[in-house]
Amino acid sequence: MELTKAIVDCMQTLRRRLRDELDINIRLSQSDAINAMLLACLQSSLEETRELGSRLSELSGIHLPPPQLSEEQLIAKYTRYAGPLRG
């Protein structure tokens, strides 16, 4: 994949954010730098960082599958009231 200026700029901004927020140091020269950044963005609790990850995903064309829900999250999702009761 060819890195454009927009991709490199986004990676640099995201790299600084991830280093400050999650203490993750990703080098732009790494062969899997984009994947590593996208995975780290999924761990972030800040919306701005996750948005930068989405932007990098759009620019690079690399899309990661959404994170799998834990057992507790699945139970909460599928046992939640979903509409009026009938009968």
Helices and strands as residue ranges (DSSP letters): H 5-22, H 33-43, H 47-60, H 71-78
